[in-house]
Amino acid sequence: MTERAAIERLELTARFERSFRRLDARRQEQCEKALEQLLVSPTPRGLRSKPILPGKIYWEARLNSGDRLILLPEGSVVYVMDVVTHDEIERWGHGR
């Protein structure tokens, strides 16, 4: 996900949709705003998007101090894999 690569569409996975439904209304709203920002810019500054180490397969995007979106960029499509707490990021670092 570079500044130059435009995102044509976001694909929401079933895992993401399940996690999203478990969020309270305030956190769902933050998530929706983040997804809108991604469509405008692949690397919006406020989301602090970065690859998840060590594998760098998935990316994380910050929603707030505790929640993160897990993203899988593939060309102009970004798969929204999950929404997790910051503490759950590590399991995505080695791939799934």
N, C-alpha and C positions, 0 to 999 in steps of 0.2 A: 504494500500500500504506500505508494509514493505520491507526492504532491501532484505529479503530472498525470498519473493514471486515474481517469475518471471512473466512478462507480456507476455502472448502468442500472444495476438493480441489487437489492438486498434480498436474500432468500432466508426466510425464517425457518429454522429446523423445529421438529416436534419437541426436541429436548428444550430448546429455548422457550417455546410456547408454554410448556409445562412449568418451567421455572418462572416465567413472567406472570402466570396466573397466581402463583404463590406470593408475589410481592404485594405490599400494601399500595394503596392508590397513589401516594406521593412518590414512591419508588417506581411505579409503573409510568407515571408522568415523566420522570427523569429519563427513563429508558426510551420512551417514545421521542422525546426531544433529541436525545443522542442519535437515534436512528435517522431522524430528519437531518441532523447536522452532517451525518456521514454521506447522505445523498447530495448535499451541497458541496462538500469538500471531503476527499478521502482521508485527510489527516487534519481534522479540525483541532486547533490548538487547545481548546478547553477540555477535550477528551483525553489528551495526553496519550494518544495511541502509540503503542510500541510492541515489538515482537516479544513473545514469551520465551525466555531462555530455559534450557539450553538449545532446544530444537529449532526455535524460530519458525515453526510451522504455523502456529496460531498467533494471533495478535490480541492484546487486551486494550480496551478503551475504558477510561475512567468515567463512571456515572456520578459518583459522590465519593466521600472518604472511605466507604466500605464496599461498594458494589462495582463490579466490572463486567463489561460485555466481552464475550469470547468470540473472536472473528476468524474466519478462514477465507483469506482473499485468494481468488482464482481468476486471474485476468480481470475483466471488468465486472465480475460478479463477486459479491462478498456474502459468504454464508454466515449467518448469525447463529452460532453454535449453542450458546448458553448465556445466562446471566448468573454470576456467582459472587460470593464474597471475596474480598482480597485474599483471605487465607486459603481459598480453594484454587488459586491461580496455579500453584506449583504443579498440580496433577496434569495440567494442560501443556506443560513445558516439554514433555517427552513424547508428545503425540498421543493419539487415542487409539 
